Structures are given as structure tokens and as C-alpha cells.
């Protein structure tokens, strides 16, 4: 299949994926609303009984270690907090809606989700140190879904994506996204933006994902979020928080560090902060899949 034909096929086949719970885009819209509270968020999630049941199962896992059984979302949300409730709901909703593909020895869905959770948690950690007006609550979600395009490629275009992974791993010709563009005529960033657009994710999340392997940040996309996503992605790769198909970490870009006001000597501090989420990644993943 020619690259242009494959690209068109990706657009059409995305519609074959399960529909994301309608509750998730609504959570993404309301969680940063200063008027949202625990009761209203619990009511919103309860609109999807399957999602609500999984939320309660995770809330009662050993990861959280609550001293008593949590029986309702109205009990769970105040205990978890609004931010963690949002993170859990989106994580469960997205992971439940996508297939779990393994293209051994190059790629596994489990390895990708661990990497993605690592990026999400590092993004939150790095974002806390930034002086900014407004909320950065979208960054966890941005990290969690930044590589979902790889899941789509592995599921619908197994042979072509396996060829990309084999070329990148064994021949070390290019970076993974560059090999994708050469072989497929597109890359996982663009595929992710197709899927997330279908799922009605906000542009403040989709834009940085679409741009995070571009040489320049497109106009209208938050450059600092793109820089944060790149840095968190590299740290998760270097720390081996999961595996996402790249045998070698991408390099940190000096321009990203400059934009984030991080000096050349910040690398070890960044690694230390990234290392701090390692246990949390494993425990969070176990809770989601327990």
C-alpha cells in the first residue's frame, strides 16, 4: 500500500474503534471549571455505570490504601481529590476503549501504557514548578494519550507498523517518527490527533501532541506545553518507564530547556524528579489493571 493510500485508510478505519465514553470529554471540559465540586463530578461519572464501577474498583485497590471500603462515587471523589478523580476517569476511559496489541519483540500495549503514565506523572511534576496563571490540569491527560497513535497503527496496520519498528530497532536508520513518515506517509502524532479529534478532546491537549516531534511549534499551539511534553517523554525513555517502541531515547532539545528556564546543568535534577515517579507508575498501572 502506498503511503497516501495508507494515510487515507487510517482516517477511515479510526471509525471502527469503540466510541469513547461520552462522559470523558465532559470531564475534560468541566474539571478546570472553578465551580466544579466533588458531588457534581461524582454525578457526571455516574452517567456511565461501567466507568463508575471501574472507578470504585480502583479506589478500593491497595494503591490507595483507604482505611475503609468505598461504596459510592460520592464517597470516593472527596477521598481521591478532583485531580486524581479526573486522571483515573480519563485513564480508565481511554485504556478501555483501545485494543491491547503486542508486536513482539518491538512493541507492547502494556509497555506503552506504562511509558505514557510515566510521561503523564512527570508532566505533572515538572508543571508544578512553573509560574503560570491558570491551571495545568490538562497536562496529565496530554501525557497519557500522547502515543495513542501507535496503538492505532499496531491494531489496524500490523505488518506496516512492524516493518517500521523493525527498521528503527535493527537498522537504526532514523528516529521512530521519521521512519513512520518514510514508510507510512504519516506518523503516530498525526494519527493520535485524528483519534483524539474524533473523541472530542480539546485542542489544548491535541495541539501539543500533534506537534511534539515537529522542529518548530506551529502557531496557535502552546509552546511551553510542547516543550514540557518533549522533556517528559525523553525522561521517561531514559528512565525506562515502560517501553514505547524507541530503542534509544530521543535527545533533549536545548531550546526546550531554555523555554522552560532550565539551564544546561538541569539534566540531573530533571532525572531525579522523574525517578521519583517510578514506583507510582507501577502502582498506578497495577491499580488500573488489577
For each residue, the residues with C-beta under 8 A, 3 or more apart:
1: 5 6 9 160
2: 5 6 185
3: 6 7 183 184 185 186
4: 7 8 185
5: 1 2 8 9
6: 1 2 3 9 10 157 160 184 185 186
7: 3 4 10 11 184 185 186
8: 4 5 11 12
9: 1 5 6 12 13 156 157
10: 6 7 13 14 152 153 156 157 186 191 194
11: 7 8 14 194
12: 8 9 15
13: 9 10 16 17 152 156
14: 10 11 17 152 191 194 195 198
15: 12 198
16: 13 156
17: 13 14 97 98 99 152 195
18: 97 98
19: 22 97
20: 24 25 93 94 97 199
21: 24 48 50 51 93 96 97
22: 19 25 26 47 48
23: 26 27 44 45 47 48 51 89 93
24: 20 21 27 28 51 89 90 93 94 199
25: 20 22 28 29 199 200 201
26: 22 23 29 30 44
27: 23 24 30 31 41 44 45 86 89 90
28: 24 25 31 86 90 138 141 201 202 205
29: 25 26 33 202
30: 26 27 33 36 40 41 44
31: 27 28 36 41 82 83 86 137
32: 36 135 137 138
33: 29 30 36
34:
35:
36: 30 31 32 33 40 41 82
37: 40 41 82
38: 41 42 74 77 78 82 85
39: 42 43 74 77
40: 30 36 37 43 44
41: 27 30 31 36 37 38 44 45 77 82 85 86
42: 38 39 45 46 72 73 74 76 77
43: 39 40 46 47
44: 23 26 27 30 40 41 47
45: 23 27 41 42 48 51 52 55 73 77 85 89
46: 42 43 49 52 73
47: 22 23 43 44
48: 21 22 23 45 51 52 93
49: 46 52 53
50: 21 53 54 96
51: 21 23 24 45 48 54 55 89 92 93 96
52: 45 46 48 49 55 56 73
53: 49 50 56 57
54: 50 51 57 58 92 96
55: 45 51 52 58 59 73 76 85 88 89 92
56: 52 53 59 60 70 71 72 73 76
57: 53 54 60 61 290
58: 54 55 61 63 64 88 92 287 288 290
59: 55 56 64 66 70 76 79 80 88
60: 56 57 64 66 69 70
61: 57 58 64 286 287 290
62: 65 287
63: 58 283 284 286 287
64: 58 59 60 61 79 80 287
65: 62
66: 59 60 69 70 79
67:
68:
69: 60 66
70: 56 59 60 66 75 76 79
71: 56 75
72: 42 56 75 76
73: 42 45 46 52 55 56 76 77
74: 38 39 42 77 78
75: 70 71 72 78 79
76: 42 55 56 59 70 72 73 79 80 85
77: 38 39 41 42 45 73 74 80 81 82 85
78: 38 74 75 81
79: 59 64 66 70 75 76
80: 59 64 76 77 84 85 88
81: 77 78 84 85
82: 31 36 37 38 41 77 85 86
83: 31 86 87 137 140
84: 80 81 87 88
85: 38 41 45 55 76 77 80 81 82 88 89
86: 27 28 31 41 82 83 89 90 137 140 141
87: 83 84 90 91 120 140 141 144
88: 55 58 59 80 84 85 91 92 288
89: 23 24 27 45 51 55 85 86 92 93
90: 24 27 28 86 87 93 94 140 141 144
91: 87 88 94 95 117 144 288
92: 51 54 55 58 88 89 95 96 288
93: 20 21 23 24 48 51 89 90 96 97
94: 20 24 90 91 97 98 144 145 148
95: 91 92 98 113 288
96: 21 50 51 54 92 93
97: 17 18 19 20 21 93 94
98: 17 18 94 95 109 148 151 152 155
99: 17 109 151 155
100: 109 110
101: 107 108 109 151 154 155 158
102: 107 108 109 110
103: 106 107 108 154 158 161 162 165
104: 107 108
105:
106: 103 162 165 166 169 245
107: 101 102 103 104 111 112 150 154 161 165 243 244 245
108: 101 102 103 104 111 112 243
109: 98 99 100 101 102 112 113 151 154
110: 100 102 113 114 242 285
111: 107 108 114 115 242 243 244
112: 107 108 109 115 116 147 150 151 242 243 244 245
113: 95 109 110 116 117 242 285
114: 110 111 117 118 241 242 243 281 282 285
115: 111 112 118 119 147 236 237 241 242 243 244
116: 112 113 119 120 143 144 145 146 147 242 244
117: 91 113 114 120 121 143 144 241 242 281 284 285
118: 114 115 121 122 236 239 241 242 274 277 278 281
119: 115 116 122 123 143 144 146 229 232 233 236 241
120: 87 116 117 123 124 139 140 141 142 143 144 232
121: 117 118 124 125 140 143 277 280 281 284
122: 118 119 125 126 143 232 235 236 273 274 277
123: 119 120 126 127 139 140 142 143 228 229 232
124: 120 121 127 128 136 139 140 143
125: 121 122 128 273 274 276 277
126: 122 123 129 130 228 231 232 260 270 273
127: 123 124 130 136 139 228
128: 124 125
129: 126
130: 126 127 136 224 228 260
131:
132: 136
133:
134:
135: 32 138
136: 124 127 130 132 139
137: 31 32 83 86 140
138: 28 32 135 141 142 202 204 205
139: 120 123 124 127 136 142 143 225 228
140: 83 86 87 90 120 121 123 124 137 143 144
141: 28 86 87 90 120 138 144 145 201 205
142: 120 123 138 139 145 146 205 208 209 225 229
143: 116 117 119 120 121 122 123 124 139 140 146 229 232
144: 87 90 91 94 116 117 119 120 140 141
145: 94 116 141 142 148 192 196 201 205 209
146: 116 119 142 143 192 209 212 229 233
147: 112 115 116 150 151 188 192 244
148: 94 98 145 151 152 191 192 195 196
149: 152 153 187 188 189 190 191 192 193 194 195
150: 107 112 147 153 154 161 188 191 244 245
151: 98 99 101 109 112 147 148 154 155
152: 10 13 14 17 98 148 149 155 156 188 191 192 194 195
153: 10 149 150 156 157 160 161 164 180 184 188 191
154: 101 103 107 109 150 151 157 158 161
155: 98 99 101 151 152 158
156: 9 10 13 16 152 153
157: 6 9 10 153 154 160 161 184
158: 101 103 154 155 161 162
159: 162 163
160: 1 6 153 157 163 164 183 184
161: 103 107 150 153 154 157 158 164 165 184
162: 103 106 158 159 165 166
163: 159 160 166 167 183
164: 153 160 161 167 168 176 179 180 183 184
165: 103 106 107 161 162 168 169 176 245
166: 106 162 163 169 170 171
167: 163 164 170 171 173 179 183
168: 164 165 171 172 173 174 175 176 179 245 246 247
169: 106 165 166 172 247
170: 166 167
171: 166 167 168
172: 168 169 247 248
173: 167 168 179
174: 168 178 179 182
175: 168 178 179 213 246 250
176: 164 165 168 179 180 188 245 246
177: 180 181 187 188 189 213
178: 174 175 181 182 187
179: 164 167 168 173 174 175 176 182 183
180: 153 164 176 177 183 184 186 187 188
181: 177 178 184 185 186 187
182: 174 178 179
183: 3 160 163 164 167 179 180
184: 3 6 7 153 157 160 161 164 180 181 187
185: 2 3 4 6 7 181
186: 3 6 7 10 180 181 190 191
187: 149 177 178 180 181 184 190 191 213
188: 147 149 150 152 153 176 177 180 191 192
189: 149 177 192 193 209 210 211 212 213 214
190: 149 186 187 193 194 210
191: 10 14 148 149 150 152 153 186 187 188 194 195
192: 145 146 147 148 149 152 188 189 195 196 206 209 210
193: 149 189 190 196 197 206 209 210
194: 10 11 14 149 152 190 191 197 198
195: 14 17 148 149 152 191 192 198 199
196: 145 148 192 193 199 201 205 206 209
197: 193 194 200 201 206
198: 14 15 194 195
199: 20 24 25 195 196
200: 25 197
201: 25 28 141 145 196 197 205 206
202: 28 29 138 205 206
203: 206 207
204: 138 207 208 222 225
205: 28 138 141 142 145 196 201 202 208 209
206: 192 193 196 197 201 202 203 209 210
207: 203 204 210 211 218 220 221 222 225
208: 142 204 205 211 212 221 222 225 226 229
209: 142 145 146 189 192 193 196 205 206 212 229
210: 189 190 192 193 206 207 214 221
211: 189 207 208 214 217 218 221 226
212: 146 189 208 209 226 229 230 233
213: 175 177 187 189
214: 189 210 211 217 218
215:
216:
217: 211 214 221 223 226
218: 207 211 214 221
219:
220: 207
221: 207 208 210 211 217 218 225 226
222: 204 207 208 225 226
223: 217 226 227 259
224: 130 227 228 259 260
225: 139 142 204 207 208 221 222 228 229
226: 208 211 212 217 221 222 223 229 230 256
227: 223 224 230 231 253 255 256 257 259 260
228: 123 126 127 130 139 224 225 231 232 260
229: 119 123 142 143 146 208 209 212 225 226 232 233
230: 212 226 227 233 234 250 252 253 256
231: 126 227 228 234 235 252 256 257 260 262 270
232: 119 120 122 123 126 143 228 229 235 236 274
233: 119 146 212 229 230 236 237 250
234: 230 231 237 238 249 250 251 252
235: 122 231 232 238 239 270 271 274
236: 115 118 119 122 232 233 239 241 242 274
237: 115 233 234 240 241 244 246 249 250
238: 234 235 249 271 274
239: 118 235 236 271 274 275 278
240: 237 243
241: 114 115 117 118 119 236 237 274 277 278 281
242: 110 111 112 113 114 115 116 117 118 236 281
243: 107 108 111 112 114 115 240
244: 107 111 112 115 116 147 150 237
245: 106 107 112 150 165 168 176
246: 168 175 176 237 249 250
247: 168 169 172
248: 172
249: 234 237 238 246
250: 175 230 233 234 237 246
251: 234
252: 230 231 234 256 257 267
253: 227 230 256 257
254: 257 258 264
255: 227 258 259
256: 226 227 230 231 252 253 259 260
257: 227 231 252 253 254 260 262 263 264 266
258: 254 255 261 262
259: 223 224 227 255 256
260: 126 130 224 227 228 231 256 257
261: 258
262: 231 257 258 266 270
263: 257 266
264: 254 257 267
265: 268 269
266: 257 262 263 269 270
267: 252 264 270 271
268: 265 271 272
269: 265 266 272 273
270: 126 231 235 262 266 267 273 274
271: 235 238 239 267 268 274 275
272: 268 269 275 276
273: 122 125 126 269 270 276
274: 118 122 125 232 235 236 238 239 241 270 271 277
275: 239 271 272 278
276: 125 272 273 280
277: 118 121 122 125 241 274 280 281
278: 118 239 241 275 281 282
279: 282 283
280: 121 276 277 283 284
281: 114 117 118 121 241 242 277 278 284 285
282: 114 278 279 285 286
283: 63 279 280 286 287
284: 63 117 121 280 281 287 288
285: 110 113 114 117 281 282 288 289
286: 61 63 282 283 289 290
287: 58 61 62 63 64 283 284 290
288: 58 88 91 92 95 284 285
289: 285 286
290: 57 58 61 286 287
